Amino acid sequence: MNYKIALIRGDGIGPEVVGAAARVIEAVGRKFNHTFDFTDVLMGGCAIDETGKSYPDGTAATCRGCNAVLLGAVGGPKWGHSTDPDKRPETALLSIRKDLGLYANLRPAVLRPAMASACPLKNDKDIDLLIVRELTGGVYFGKRDRYMTEDRGEEASDLMAYSVQEIERIGRRAFELARLRSKRVTSVDKANVLETSRLWREVMHRLVGEYSDVTYEDVLVDSMAMQLVRDPGRFDVVVTENMFGDILSDEASQITGSIGLLPSASIGDGAPGLYEPIHGSAPDIAGQDKANPIATILSAAMMFRYSLDLAQEAAAVERAVDAVLAAGWRTADIAGDGVFPIGCVEMTDKILAEL
């Protein structure tokens, strides 16, 4: 089979980790008799420098012509002060998700066996959950306003809005993913306070009847934040709205030991999925061969599984990563005391050897 992959190399360490993942993708092609054609797409801070816009015209169209998109981190202090949306890298991220119809962000929080000692929790070493975050609605996309009041001075507001359709499609996605795992869904909201959460809960309860084989529960977001650090092993698929998912997925990433190991996917209905590590661009170590490529390589494994329907290939990449970690090899971000770290290139070489 032949597949077309868009590569958004991004900023900081983005080109290094995307380059590492591309090497792994090519090796998978040789091992399983596939070919992968890469198309480079400019986006983020580097795009601002070259074109004056973080999201150049035609970006979405190019990505739509591919089977999947692999994205390195974008942004950095160099571009963090502009008030012009076209000159802010995060604007590009929001825009491409919207233009490609990528409404579901999948963030697995998995404690890899060789990294158990890095888990900050004392008792729970069996962590394997998937956070399904709604991506295109809620307060991040609501109307924003600033205005003067007579008695309080300047005031700002952000509108959080959700439709039944938006909730249904993310809910169905969560239930379908749960059927591929342990058949448990936890829906997180703030229904004791927010009207959007009350609608969210009503819609989710209607969906439960269609998925009688899946165990379901509601959890308030503040309780979920506590339970994630108390007993994360009891969760399987966690579905929630945009802002809650943004916060909870970052919390979940920390209990697995390092964000340098965690991938993510943004998917929709029929559109090419967008796959990226959850870490940032780390401009302080860019170009020094210090970056950890594992999160991006595991993002490529998610791409095999969710966009290309290549589950065997995905599992092979994940086994190779686990074998290298089990052998004791570490990049600087996960090395710990007394462990000599290896660089991005050497870590990739060792994963390729295992593959």
N, C-alpha and C positions, 0 to 999 in steps of 0.2 A: 504494500500500500504506500501511496505517496501523500504526504501531509504538508500543508503550508503553515508556517509558524511566524507570526509577527514578533519581532524582538524590539522592545522599548528598553534600551540599555540605561537610560536615565542619568542620574548625577552621582557624584561622590563615588562610593564603591559599587554603584549599580553596574557599570560596564564590566567590572571584574567578576561579579557573581553571576551576571547573565552569561558572560563568556564561559564561565565554568559549567553552567547548566547546559549551554549549547553543546559543549563537548560531550556531556553525558547523554544528551538526546541523540547525538550522532552515533555514539557507541551503542545505544539501544537499537538504533536503526540497523547497524551492522549485525547485532546479535539476533534480532528477530525479523530480519529481512524487510525492513521499511526504509523509505527515504523521506527525509525532511528538508524542505526548502525554506530558508530563512529570509525574511524581508525586514530590513531595519526601518524603524519608525521613530521619528524625532518627537520628543515630548518632555516637558519639565523645564528645569533651569537651563539646560543646554539648548533647548529650543528657543527660550527667551534670548539667549546670547546670539543665536544664529538668525532667528526670524523676527524677534521682537515680541513673540507670543508664546506662552507656555503650551498652547494647544493649537498648533498650526492647522490651517484649513486643509481638509482632506484626510486628517488623521483617522477619523472614524471609518471613512470609506475604505481606506487601505486595510484597516483591521478587519472589516466585514468580509473582505476578500480572502481571509485566512481561516484556517480551522481553529486556531487558538492564538492567544496573545500571552507572551511571557514578559513581565515587567520588572525591571530593577527599581530600586528606590529613586524617588525624585525629590528635588528641593534641597535646601540648605540655607545657611545664614546669608549668603550672597544675595539671595532673592527674597528674603523674608520681610522686607520693610516697605515694599511697594503697596500703594492703595489701589493701583490699577489691577482689576481682576485678570486681565490678559497677561500680566507680568507676575502672577503668583502661581507657583507649581501646583498647589493643592487645587486650584481651579481646574486644571487639566484633569486631575483624578476624578473630580465630581462630574466633569463634562463627559469624559469617555464612558463612565459607568452609565450615565443617563442616555447617551447617544446609542450605546450598544444594547440598551435595555437590560442591564445587569442588575437585577433587583435583589439577588441573594448572595451574601458574602458568607463563605464557608471557612471557618477557622478551626481546624483541629488542634486540640491541646492534648498532646500525647507525651507522656514521660517515657522516653526511650530507655530500654533496660539498662544500658551502660551508663546512663546519666542519673540513676536513682539517688546517688549521693548528693547530687546538686539540688534536689528538691528541698525547698525551705520548710516543708511540712514534716513533722516528726513521724507521723504514723501512716499516712496514706501514700503508698508507692504505686498503686494501681490506678493511674490516671489516663483515661482515653475517652475524651468527650469531644463533641463537635458543636460549636456555636454557629447557629444559622441566623445571621443578622440581616434585617431588611435594609436595603441600601438606597432606595430612591425616594423615600417619603420622610415624614416626620419633621422635626424642627430644623434639620440641616437644609431642607429644601423649602421651608415655609417662608412666608412674607416677613421681611425684616423692616423695622422702622425705628427712627429716632425723632423725638419731638419734645417741645417745651411744654411744661405744665405750669399752671398758675401758682401752685403751692409747693411743688417738689423739685422744681428746676428741670433740667434735662432728664429725659426718660427714654429707655429703649425697650423694644419688644421683639420677640421671635415667635412666630406662629407654628405650633405643632399640629399637623393635620394628617389624618389617615382615612382612606376610603375602604369600604368593604372589599372591593376588588383587590387592592394592594395587600390587605391582610390575608385574604383567601389564597392568593398565589404563593406568598411566603409560607403560609401554614401548610399548604399541600406539599410544598417542596420539603419541609421539615418532616412531615409524616412519611413521604416516600423515601427519604434518606434513612429514617429510623427503621424502615422495613429492611434495609440493606445491612443494618447493624444489630442492635439488641432490642429493637422495637419498643423504645421508651422515649417519650417526648416530654420535655419540661418547657412550658410557655411562661415567659417572664414579662410582667407588666407592673403598673402602679394603679391598679383598678380602684383602690381605696381613695384615690385623690383625682386622677386624671380622666376626663371623659373619653379621650382617645383610647386609653387603656380599657375602659369599660366596653367600648365597641370592639376592641381587639379581643377581649375575653369572650364576648358574645359570639363572634365569628368563629373563634377557635373551638368553642363548645359545639357549634353546629357541625364543624368538620370532624369532630371526634366520632360521630355516628357513622361516618364513611370509612373509618379506620379502626374498626372494633378489635383488630388484632394487635393494636399498639396501645401500650399503657400510657396514660396522659395525666399530667398534673399542672396546676397553676402555682406559681411562686411569685411573690412580690419582689421587686428589684432589690430593695434593701436587704431583704432576707437572703436573696440569691447571692449578694456580695459576701455575706457572712458565711453561707454554706459552701461557697467555692473554696474558702480557705479552711473550713472545718472538715468537710467530707466530700471532696470533689469526685471521688471514685463512684459515688452513687448516681452520677449523671451520665447520660448518653448523648442525646440530641437536645440542645437548648435553643429555642427559637425566641427572638425578641425584636423589638423595633430598633430603629437606626442608632439613636444616641445611647440607649441602654446597651446595645450590642457592642458599640465602640468601646465603652468603658469596661464591660465585663470580659470581653475578649482579651483586652490588655491585661486585666487581672489574671485571667486564666493562663496567659502566656508565662507569667512570672512563676507560677507554681510548678512549671515543668523544668525549671532550671535555667533556661536561657532563651531569649527571643531570637538568638542566632540560629536556632534549630527549627523554627516554626514557619510553615508555609501558609498560604491562603489562596482561596479561589473566589472570584466573583462571576456568577453565572446567571443566565436568563433562559428564555424559551427559544431555543434555536440559534441564538446569537453565539459568536465565538466567545468562549470563556476567557477571563482575564486572570492570570496566575502570577502571584508575587509573594516575596517574603514579607513578613510583618514588620521587620526592622526598618530603620531609616537609612539615609544615605551616608551617614558616618563620614563626613568630609575630613575629619581629623586624621583618618587613616587611609584615605583614598590614595591609590597609586603606590602603596607600600607593601603589597602582597600580605596584608594582615587580616583581610576580611574572611569571614566564615561563609563558605559557599553553600552550606548544607541546607539552609532554609530555602534558597532558590532552587537547589537540586530537588528537594522534596516538593516544591511547587510544580516542578516539571512532572514529578510523579503524579501529582493531583491532576495535572493536565492530561496525562495518559489515561487516567481513570475516568474523569468526568466529561472531557470533551472529545476524546479520541476513542473511547470504549476499548482501551487496551489495559485491562486489569492485570494481566500477567506481567506486562512490561512495567507497570507501576510497582507491583510487588517486588520485582527484581531490583529496582532502584532502591526501594526502602530496605530490602535485605542487605544490599551492599553498604548503605549508610550505617546500618546497625552493626555490621561486621567490622567496619573501620573503627567505630566508636568502641566496640567491645575489645578491640585490639589495643586500645589506649591512646589512639591518636587524637590530638586536640589542637584547635586553633587557639589564639591567645584569649579570646573572650570566654572560653570554657575550660581553659587549661588548669586553673587552680594552682595552689602552692606546690612547688616541687616538680611540676610537669613542664617539660620543654615544649613550647608550642611550635607547630609547623605552619606554613603559610597557606594562602588560598590555593595556589597552584599545586602544591604538594598534596594537600587534602583532596583536591579533585583527582590527582593522579592515583591516589590510593583507592578512592571510590571506583574509579575506572578499572583498576586492577581487580577489585573484588567483583565488579560487574562482569 
